[in-house]
Amino acid sequence: MGKKGSKKQKKKLIDSKAQLHSEPDSLLSALTTERRAIEGSQAAIEGLVRDARMADLTWPQIGRALGVTTQAAQQRFGKRTSLFGASIELDNRRPGEPDTVAS
């Protein structure tokens, strides 16, 4: 059966998904399910980034792990809002850098 069987199975799966998602209610349900999955993944990544910063990992290390630039990682995760609306800064300093106060 080999490749020919797998091509048939793949086409059958694609056709069944297309048929399933041709109904408006089915489409809306699928969209809601995917949105929830994405939100859960985003929350997990934010928690891992917070833990990584608390473990003194650098933004370049975090950016590489996420497949983004250092700047993109800092911009996306450097400031977060708590449940109470207060801004939380995920320390953008590198480990060992002194605290500085802007004058």
C-alpha positions, 0 to 999 in steps of 0.5 A: 500500500505504501505511499499510494495508501497514505495519499488516499488517507490524506485526501480522505481526511482533507475532504472530511475536514472540508465537509465538517467545516462547511457548516457555519455553526461548525466553523464558529465552533472550530474558531472558538476551539482554536482561539482557546488553544492559542490563548492557553499556549500564549499564557503558558509561554508568558509564564515560561518567559517570566520563569526564564527571566527569574532564572537569570536567562537573558533576552537573547537566550529567550529570543533564540528559544522563541525563534524571534529577535532579542528586541521582539522578545523584550517588546512582547514580554518585557512589560506585562499587566497584572490581573489588577491592571498594574504594569509589571516590568520583567527586568530588562537588565542583563544579569549582573548589571547594576540598577540605574535610576533615570534622572 
